[in-house]
Amino acid sequence: MKKHNFYAGPSILSEYTIKNTADAVLNFAGTGLSLMEISHRSKEFTAVIEEAKALVKELLEIPAGYDVLFLGGGASMQFCMVPYNLLNKKAAYLETGTWASNAIKEAKLFGEVDVVASSKEANFSYIPKGYTVPDDADYFHFTSNNTIYGTEMRFDPDVKVPLVADMSSDIFSRPIDVSKYDVIYAGAQKNLAPAGVTIVIVKEDALGHVDRAIPTMLDYRTHVKKGSMFNTPPCLPIYAALQTLKYYKDAGGIKEMEKRDLEKAAILYDAIDTSKLFVGTAAPEDRSIMNVCFVMKEEYKDLEGEFIEFATSQGMVGIKGHRSVGGFRASIYNAMPKSSVEALIATMKEFEKKH
Ligand SMILES: *Cc1c(COP(=O)(O)O)cnc(C)c1O
């Protein structure tokens, strides 16, 4: 039976990405060697990282003065690298979920942190609005998509200070105005590649303004200067990322991805909103087009286990919600075909008929 992969991360990748990466694991670029055993300084691999960098710049229309880095350590490493490199006195953070909370905790090790607003009291079911970002903050940090709670900020906020964003789970799902940002970072395992690489888009002028000493590996300047080759980069995930980037470009670029993502999300939210059994957990105006979170209505709560079982029998994988929200979460990243979303909807409707 066909499996429909709704895992939140690591998550679905395009067949193009998986097939080409598998081929390169066996024989990379006609070298007769595996991608896993070739020097990262070989001309074949250098070409990969250069092309990946160029494609990120092209797809996101990154202006001059920015560099694209491929780092290890996951998005969680950026929670400390950002303040290490950018926080002199004070930074502003918006608390919209667990990942944002983790970022705030790390920033507090480096200076004053102004948490401008939080939706923690409502289990992060909405994005706070009407907050004020102080003009004297070094930067304003937000999480564009809250993977666990299914809320998303699908815009680049207008504030007087530079933006820093964790875009781990929605990068490449909409065009962004990169010029508003000092740093954008994203772990690859949601919308790009297997786990192991994190993309960091950094404005070169934003670096070198803090007084503290920074360990070499945690200093963005090290990686800017060495083109992400200061030490051995995660070669295989970078190769896979390049395949996904090519696939995005061939499919029509980021605007086309956004169009498809909006369509997929719309039909799934519509199925939830018109359902007798299911109800969405995120505030409708803040709903994510990447992670769709829903539960059984109160009077049908005891059917949740049965639905998971039924959905599994129909080939649905990874739809159990995060333990902090419960219920269900369908992650419908760029690589998810509309047909899989339709299959999930059909499964929901069939289950509903039985109850
Ligand atoms: C998954 C995720 C992270 C954590 O990424 P790691 O690579 O595991 O450190 C951080 N932020 C967001 C928004 C995520 O979805």
The ligand as a Tripos MOL2 file, in Angstrom:
@<TRIPOS>MOLECULE
LIG
   15    15     1     0     0
SMALL
NO_CHARGES

@<TRIPOS>ATOM
      1 C1         12.5080   21.2490   14.2100 C.3       1 LIG1
      2 C2         12.6460   22.6740   14.6100 C.ar      1 LIG1
      3 C3         13.7450   23.1350   15.3680 C.ar      1 LIG1
      4 C4         14.8120   22.2130   15.8980 C.3       1 LIG1
      5 O1         15.6440   21.8070   14.9030 O.3       1 LIG1
      6 P1         16.9270   20.8960   15.2250 P.3       1 LIG1
      7 O2         17.5870   20.8540   13.8880 O.co2     1 LIG1
      8 O3         16.4280   19.5830   15.6960 O.co2     1 LIG1
      9 O4         17.7330   21.5850   16.2430 O.co2     1 LIG1
     10 C5         13.8220   24.4850   15.6480 C.ar      1 LIG1
     11 N1         12.8780   25.3410   15.2320 N.ar      1 LIG1
     12 C6         11.8070   24.9370   14.5150 C.ar      1 LIG1
     13 C7         10.7950   25.9360   14.0710 C.3       1 LIG1
     14 C8         11.6650   23.5920   14.1780 C.ar      1 LIG1
     15 O5         10.5930   23.1750   13.4720 O.3       1 LIG1
@<TRIPOS>BOND
     1     1     2 1
     2     2     3 ar
     3     2    14 ar
     4     3     4 1
     5     3    10 ar
     6     4     5 1
     7     5     6 1
     8     6     7 2
     9     6     8 1
    10     6     9 1
    11    10    11 ar
    12    11    12 ar
    13    12    13 1
    14    12    14 ar
    15    14    15 1
@<TRIPOS>SUBSTRUCTURE
     1 LIG1         1 GROUP 0 **** ****
